[in-house]
Amino acid sequence: MDINNITEIMPQPVVLSNIDDSPGPCCMSFGFDLNPLMQSIERVGLINPPLLKKDDQGGITIITGYRRIKALKSLKTDRAGCRVLSGDDILPLECLLLNLHDNLAVRKLNDVEKGMVLARLIPWIKTLEIVERYMPLLNLPSNKATLSSYLRLEEKMDIQAKESIAQGQLSLRNAMMLLDIDSISRSSIIDLISNIKLTVNQQRQLIEYAVDLAHIEGTSIPVILDDQSVKRIESDSRMNNPQKGRALIRGLRMRRYPSVSKAEREFKKMVSKLNLGKMVRIDHSPSFESPYYRLEILFKDGPSLRVKLENFMREDIDSLTDPWKKDLFTTKITKRS
């Protein structure tokens, strides 16, 4: 049958209980909210009839309209007008492409749904054609690496992680970092990300610190994240989620890099002893990777700069040194005493 003539098929009443609404080979819907669609159907009825396929045994599966069928069933509707094809009328690939274009015409697919589409195309279409023709339709870069990432997402990621991705709580890039982590550890990380609503960067840091700490301390990620210090931050009603996120990452970083954290605290103490004012800052490089420090002065004009420099030079700037050297010097003095 010419799929361009599908709309010429007259809808017929179908008993909804006879329709298999489990995600079938054409389904590419995940993480959706049925309520807006249910409200639309209640107000104006079913505008676009679903397209169904009936096999030789009388079983009915959905080609297009998966969410519409789910919404109708949720509304306790007994029958609905649907277009029905026999299994001989249409090829599996044609069913898949009909569903794809039906969805692309009315909405944007989330990353989980894009993975579903690509995984369903793989058995029927050559990889090169998928990359060059279908990935642009999904607003994805046309390269095999991206294709491989989405296929892994669809194949290996569990439902909880997929739901977090579909809801925008977990970024795709960070989700890919979780693929090589066991499911229990992955679940504990996703729970924390969802509860505190971590930013994309904080998600990445949480995953990296949790993996590193579990390896260094010879324990598991759930044990790391079940620590009382983490639980206190998570349940602290005095902090909002952004504050909790910063506190969580700061605490894990101090635990992961105790020497660097100690050096940062010591450096902050040294700078705070100088009367620099709000317009002058002294910073160190990330993790003290560079041997140099940065002095930043805000000023209006030359005379104001001269005043700030003169005031700065009157401070005890000789006391500024590498924090670990100061700690070593103090230790030697204490031992001699």
VEXLUM-17905 format. One record per residue (C-alpha): residue in one letter; x, y, z. Coordinates in pm, 1 decimal. Layout:
<vexzas>
("A" (X Y Z))
...
</vexzas>
This chain:
<vexzas>
("M" (0.0 0.0 0.0))
("D" (114.6 352.8 -77.4))
("I" (172.0 511.4 263.1))
("N" (96.0 851.4 111.1))
("N" (-266.8 741.2 89.3))
("I" (-303.2 647.7 456.8))
("T" (-530.2 945.1 523.0))
("E" (-779.8 811.0 269.1))
("I" (-859.3 516.6 497.1))
("M" (-1185.4 580.9 675.7))
("P" (-1168.9 558.7 1056.8))
("Q" (-1368.0 279.4 1215.7))
("P" (-1468.4 224.4 1579.9))
("V" (-1221.2 2.1 1764.8))
("V" (-1259.0 -144.6 2111.8))
("L" (-962.9 5.6 2299.6))
("S" (-920.4 -294.3 2529.1))
("N" (-825.9 -496.6 2218.9))
("I" (-529.2 -269.6 2144.6))
("D" (-189.3 -365.5 2279.3))
("D" (-61.0 -38.1 2429.1))
("S" (273.9 -171.1 2549.7))
("P" (568.3 6.7 2378.9))
("G" (590.1 -178.9 2048.8))
("P" (843.9 -175.0 1764.2))
("C" (716.0 162.1 1640.1))
("C" (693.9 335.7 1976.4))
("M" (918.0 637.4 2028.2))
("S" (744.7 804.5 2322.2))
("F" (903.0 819.8 2667.5))
("G" (876.9 1042.2 2972.5))
("F" (563.8 1225.0 2859.9))
("D" (282.7 1390.9 3054.4))
("L" (-58.6 1261.6 2944.9))
("N" (-260.9 1532.9 3119.9))
("P" (-251.5 1801.2 2845.0))
("L" (-355.1 1544.2 2584.5))
("M" (-632.0 1407.0 2806.1))
("Q" (-765.8 1758.7 2863.0))
("S" (-760.9 1824.2 2487.7))
("I" (-953.3 1504.2 2412.5))
("E" (-1208.0 1585.6 2683.0))
("R" (-1269.3 1930.6 2537.0))
("V" (-1268.0 1874.3 2160.1))
("G" (-1253.4 1498.5 2115.1))
("L" (-1003.3 1289.6 1917.8))
("I" (-900.1 1505.5 1622.2))
("N" (-632.4 1284.0 1465.8))
("P" (-731.7 913.5 1456.8))
("P" (-455.6 667.5 1557.2))
("L" (-324.7 431.0 1291.6))
("L" (-333.1 61.5 1387.5))
("K" (-220.4 -267.4 1237.5))
("K" (-414.0 -592.6 1274.3))
("D" (-228.3 -921.0 1232.9))
("D" (-361.0 -1257.1 1111.2))
("Q" (-443.9 -1364.6 1466.8))
("G" (-653.3 -1055.1 1528.8))
("G" (-396.0 -880.0 1748.8))
("I" (-387.7 -502.5 1716.6))
("T" (-72.2 -294.7 1759.0))
("I" (-18.4 79.3 1733.5))
("I" (159.6 235.5 1435.5))
("T" (89.3 598.9 1524.2))
("G" (-100.7 745.3 1818.9))
("Y" (58.7 563.1 2111.3))
("R" (2.2 854.8 2350.4))
("R" (-349.4 913.0 2216.9))
("I" (-444.7 551.0 2290.3))
("K" (-292.5 577.0 2639.6))
("A" (-485.7 899.3 2702.1))
("L" (-814.1 748.7 2580.5))
("K" (-769.9 446.7 2804.9))
("S" (-688.6 672.9 3099.7))
("L" (-1016.1 855.6 3030.5))
("K" (-1199.3 518.0 3050.8))
("T" (-1308.5 546.4 2687.6))
("D" (-1443.2 216.6 2547.9))
("R" (-1414.6 281.3 2175.1))
("A" (-1241.3 527.2 1946.1))
("G" (-1228.2 591.9 1572.6))
("C" (-902.2 456.4 1431.2))
("R" (-757.3 381.5 1089.0))
("V" (-680.5 10.4 1067.0))
("L" (-443.4 -171.6 830.1))
("S" (-378.8 -540.8 792.6))
("G" (-28.9 -673.3 844.1))
("D" (3.5 -737.8 470.7))
("D" (-74.9 -377.0 378.2))
("I" (236.9 -217.6 521.2))
("L" (600.0 -311.1 585.5))
("P" (761.6 -278.2 932.7))
("L" (996.8 -2.9 812.7))
("E" (703.3 189.8 668.2))
("C" (527.5 167.2 1005.9))
("L" (834.9 300.8 1178.8))
("L" (881.8 591.3 939.2))
("L" (513.9 684.6 960.4))
("N" (542.0 706.4 1337.5))
("L" (866.7 902.4 1319.1))
("H" (729.9 1169.8 1087.0))
("D" (398.1 1178.6 1272.8))
("N" (590.0 1267.7 1590.5))
("L" (836.2 1509.0 1430.5))
("A" (548.4 1706.6 1282.9))
("V" (398.9 1796.9 1621.5))
("R" (674.1 1792.3 1886.5))
("K" (1041.9 1774.9 1976.4))
("L" (1175.2 1439.5 2087.9))
("N" (1378.8 1417.0 2408.3))
("D" (1716.8 1242.9 2414.2))
("V" (1573.4 910.8 2531.0))
("E" (1321.6 913.6 2246.2))
("K" (1596.6 993.4 1996.3))
("G" (1782.8 687.0 2119.5))
("M" (1466.6 481.1 2071.9))
("V" (1430.4 605.2 1712.8))
("L" (1790.5 529.8 1618.4))
("A" (1782.0 183.7 1778.1))
("R" (1466.7 99.4 1580.3))
("L" (1616.7 223.1 1252.7))
("I" (1937.8 20.2 1284.9))
("P" (1791.6 -318.9 1176.8))
("W" (1636.0 -170.5 862.7))
("I" (1860.7 106.4 735.4))
("K" (2234.9 124.4 667.6))
("T" (2440.1 313.7 923.4))
("L" (2564.2 571.2 672.2))
("E" (2209.1 660.2 571.9))
("I" (2103.0 692.6 935.5))
("V" (2395.5 926.1 1002.3))
("E" (2348.7 1140.9 693.2))
("R" (1969.4 1145.9 659.8))
("Y" (1796.7 1067.6 987.0))
("M" (2023.9 1218.4 1252.4))
("P" (1972.7 1570.7 1112.2))
("L" (1596.5 1510.3 1138.7))
("L" (1652.4 1452.7 1510.8))
("N" (1869.5 1767.1 1539.1))
("L" (2174.7 1552.6 1611.2))
("P" (2528.2 1586.7 1471.8))
("S" (2581.4 1359.5 1172.8))
("N" (2859.1 1138.8 1306.6))
("K" (2897.3 777.6 1414.2))
("A" (3023.3 865.7 1763.0))
("T" (2697.2 1042.3 1846.2))
("L" (2500.1 752.7 1697.7))
("S" (2694.8 507.0 1913.3))
("S" (2627.5 713.2 2227.7))
("Y" (2252.2 719.4 2169.6))
("L" (2244.5 347.0 2091.9))
("R" (2427.7 274.3 2416.9))
("L" (2183.2 495.4 2602.4))
("E" (1887.1 302.2 2465.2))
("E" (2044.1 -40.5 2515.2))
("K" (2211.3 -12.8 2855.5))
("M" (2045.2 264.9 3054.2))
("D" (1779.5 166.0 3307.9))
("I" (1435.6 323.2 3340.4))
("Q" (1524.9 549.9 3634.7))
("A" (1813.6 709.0 3446.9))
("K" (1606.1 746.1 3129.9))
("E" (1331.4 920.1 3324.8))
("S" (1584.1 1163.0 3472.4))
("I" (1717.5 1239.4 3124.8))
("A" (1370.8 1284.0 2974.9))
("Q" (1271.4 1519.9 3258.3))
("G" (1584.9 1728.4 3212.6))
("Q" (1725.3 1642.4 3556.0))
("L" (2028.0 1451.9 3421.4))
("S" (2228.0 1572.8 3122.2))
("L" (2300.7 1327.5 2842.5))
("R" (2677.4 1372.2 2872.1))
("N" (2669.4 1297.2 3243.1))
("A" (2434.1 1005.2 3182.4))
("M" (2696.5 853.4 2953.6))
("M" (2946.0 872.2 3242.1))
("L" (2711.0 652.3 3443.9))
("L" (2695.4 370.6 3188.6))
("D" (3008.1 203.4 3324.3))
("I" (2886.6 219.5 3686.3))
("D" (2683.8 -60.1 3845.1))
("S" (2308.1 -6.9 3865.9))
("I" (2292.9 34.0 4246.7))
("S" (2563.8 301.5 4245.3))
("R" (2402.6 467.7 3945.7))
("S" (2070.2 480.2 4129.0))
("S" (2223.8 641.6 4437.9))
("I" (2387.9 911.0 4223.8))
("I" (2070.6 983.3 4027.7))
("D" (1865.3 1004.8 4348.4))
("L" (2100.5 1269.5 4486.1))
("I" (2106.8 1461.9 4157.2))
("S" (1726.0 1463.0 4146.5))
("N" (1674.5 1551.9 4512.3))
("I" (1910.3 1851.1 4511.6))
("K" (1863.9 1936.2 4141.7))
("L" (2234.3 1967.7 4071.4))
("T" (2356.7 2174.2 3777.5))
("V" (2518.1 2000.2 3481.0))
("N" (2866.6 2085.2 3607.5))
("Q" (2783.5 1972.1 3961.0))
("Q" (2649.3 1643.5 3824.6))
("R" (2980.7 1577.4 3652.8))
("Q" (3177.4 1663.0 3966.5))
("L" (2955.6 1442.9 4183.8))
("I" (3008.3 1144.6 3955.8))
("E" (3384.4 1196.9 3935.2))
("Y" (3430.7 1247.2 4309.2))
("A" (3206.0 954.3 4402.1))
("V" (3390.9 717.0 4167.7))
("D" (3733.8 836.4 4284.2))
("L" (3648.4 822.1 4655.2))
("A" (3502.3 473.5 4628.0))
("H" (3825.6 358.0 4463.2))
("I" (4058.8 542.6 4703.4))
("E" (3874.9 440.0 5020.0))
("G" (3805.1 85.8 4905.0))
("T" (3429.9 113.8 4949.3))
("S" (3118.6 158.7 4734.0))
("I" (2955.4 468.7 4589.6))
("P" (2632.6 416.3 4790.7))
("V" (2840.4 410.0 5110.6))
("I" (3014.3 734.2 5007.9))
("L" (2683.9 907.3 4937.9))
("D" (2518.4 766.6 5250.7))
("D" (2773.2 944.2 5468.2))
("Q" (2623.6 1161.4 5743.5))
("S" (2789.4 1473.2 5603.1))
("V" (2606.5 1420.8 5274.1))
("K" (2276.6 1340.9 5446.8))
("R" (2298.9 1655.4 5660.3))
("I" (2339.2 1872.1 5351.9))
("E" (2056.7 1695.5 5169.2))
("S" (1811.0 1739.0 5457.0))
("D" (1916.1 2088.2 5572.1))
("S" (1598.5 2299.7 5549.8))
("R" (1796.4 2622.3 5596.9))
("M" (1959.8 2586.6 5254.5))
("N" (1798.0 2602.9 4912.5))
("N" (1899.1 2359.6 4638.2))
("P" (2174.6 2578.3 4484.6))
("Q" (2330.3 2617.8 4830.1))
("K" (2302.7 2245.2 4894.2))
("G" (2465.0 2172.4 4559.9))
("R" (2762.1 2396.4 4634.2))
("A" (2799.2 2256.8 4986.1))
("L" (2782.3 1898.2 4861.2))
("I" (3046.5 1944.3 4592.6))
("R" (3269.1 2142.5 4828.2))
("G" (3248.9 1867.3 5091.6))
("L" (3322.6 1587.8 4844.6))
("R" (3610.2 1784.9 4696.2))
("M" (3764.6 1836.6 5041.0))
("R" (3734.7 1463.7 5102.5))
("R" (3881.6 1379.5 4760.4))
("Y" (4167.1 1631.1 4780.1))
("P" (4239.2 1686.9 5152.5))
("S" (4584.6 1838.3 5096.8))
("V" (4461.5 2085.0 4835.7))
("S" (4160.9 2174.8 5049.4))
("K" (4385.4 2237.2 5348.4))
("A" (4613.3 2456.1 5133.9))
("E" (4313.0 2654.3 5009.1))
("R" (4193.6 2720.8 5362.9))
("E" (4542.1 2829.2 5470.0))
("F" (4578.7 3055.3 5167.1))
("K" (4241.9 3214.6 5239.9))
("K" (4355.2 3284.5 5598.1))
("M" (4675.9 3450.2 5479.1))
("V" (4490.1 3675.9 5234.8))
("S" (4221.4 3764.5 5489.2))
("K" (4489.9 3899.2 5724.4))
("L" (4577.6 4162.6 5466.3))
("N" (4364.3 4476.5 5460.8))
("L" (4298.7 4465.2 5085.8))
("G" (3948.1 4609.4 5069.7))
("K" (3672.4 4502.8 4830.2))
("M" (3844.4 4632.4 4517.5))
("V" (4158.2 4418.3 4549.2))
("R" (4173.4 4039.6 4514.7))
("I" (4446.4 3779.4 4529.9))
("D" (4365.2 3438.3 4382.1))
("H" (4545.8 3110.9 4329.1))
("S" (4516.5 2883.8 4026.6))
("P" (4279.4 2583.9 4041.8))
("S" (4428.4 2327.2 4282.3))
("F" (4746.6 2541.5 4291.0))
("E" (4851.3 2390.0 3958.5))
("S" (5038.9 2705.7 3858.8))
("P" (5332.0 2840.5 4066.9))
("Y" (5194.6 3190.9 4014.5))
("Y" (4918.4 3387.1 4189.6))
("R" (4691.7 3656.7 4047.2))
("L" (4648.8 4010.1 4180.8))
("E" (4336.3 4193.7 4061.0))
("I" (4278.5 4563.5 4132.1))
("L" (3971.6 4760.8 4030.0))
("F" (4028.6 5133.9 3991.6))
("K" (3873.7 5440.8 3825.9))
("D" (4184.8 5627.1 3711.2))
("G" (4559.0 5658.9 3751.2))
("P" (4554.7 5846.2 4084.8))
("S" (4316.1 5593.8 4239.5))
("L" (4539.0 5311.8 4117.9))
("R" (4843.3 5477.2 4274.4))
("V" (4661.7 5503.6 4609.2))
("K" (4557.6 5138.4 4598.2))
("L" (4909.0 5025.2 4508.6))
("E" (5062.1 5236.4 4787.5))
("N" (4813.1 5093.9 5037.3))
("F" (4884.4 4745.8 4908.7))
("M" (5259.3 4788.2 4950.2))
("R" (5210.7 4891.9 5313.2))
("E" (5055.5 4553.5 5387.2))
("D" (5262.4 4258.4 5507.8))
("I" (5276.5 4099.4 5162.8))
("D" (5598.0 3914.8 5255.9))
("S" (5375.8 3685.4 5463.4))
("L" (5219.4 3549.9 5143.8))
("T" (5378.2 3219.6 5050.4))
("D" (5280.1 2877.9 4925.6))
("P" (5043.6 2741.6 5193.1))
("W" (5214.0 2402.5 5212.5))
("K" (5553.2 2570.4 5264.8))
("K" (5412.6 2771.1 5554.4))
("D" (5266.2 2454.5 5704.7))
("L" (5602.0 2278.1 5668.2))
("F" (5786.1 2571.1 5827.2))
("T" (5543.6 2578.6 6120.5))
("T" (5585.2 2203.6 6170.3))
("K" (5964.8 2235.9 6186.9))
("I" (5946.0 2516.7 6443.2))
("T" (5706.3 2314.8 6657.5))
("K" (5935.8 2011.7 6652.3))
("R" (6241.3 2222.5 6753.1))
("S" (6050.1 2374.8 7038.6))
</vexzas>
